[in-house]
């Protein structure tokens, strides 16, 4: 039997899920910044609270399996984070979340969705598969854009 998932807008009560996912991402990809990341928790909480109307939770029943959120930056929507629990990966949930972000940003009138990812991340592979175009590199991050006007 296949698990059914739904996507909904996040609530403030979902922020512990976001914290756990963001911390897991940091530990997996950039463990050296865990302490400064935790030290900046007030900044993260403020960002997450401000993004609640652009944050989405994918869940099965009442159990969260992942999330994503984006922020506005001029005429572009910036995909700030996309995360699926490790045990729920490889089931298309990341793609569903990404498609949801694209649809939401387009509905709010944004021209493009951009993001920066580490070259070894799942998100890079996903965005390339969806049609994001590599635009440039900065430090250890590759930057991509997806045009929503075509």
C-alpha positions, 0 to 999 in steps of 0.5 A: 500500500502506497503512503498518501501525502498532502501539502499544506501551509506551515504553522508556527507549531511546525517550526520544530520540524523545520529546526530539526531538518535544518540542523540535519542539513547543516550536520550533513553538509557543513558540520563546521558551521553548526555552532555559529548556526545555532548561535544565530537561532534568533535570526533563523526563527525570525526568518522562519516566522516571516516566511510562514505564508511561503512555507509548506509541510508535506505530511502523511496523516499528521506526520511531517515528512518534509518542508520547503519555503521561499522568500521574496527578493525583488522580482525573484522568489528565492527557494531558501530551503527544501528538506525531506526526512532521510527515511522518506527520500526517493519517493518524489516528495522533494519534487512535489514540494518544489512544484508546490513552491513554483506554483505558489511563487508564480501565483504571487506574481514572481518571474523566477525562482532562484536558489543556491545549493552545494554541488553534492546536495539532493536539491541540486539534482532535483532542480536540474531535473526540473529545468533550473539553469545554472547561472553562477558559482559563489564559494561552495554554492552553485546558483540556479534559476527557473523562469516562470514566464515561459 
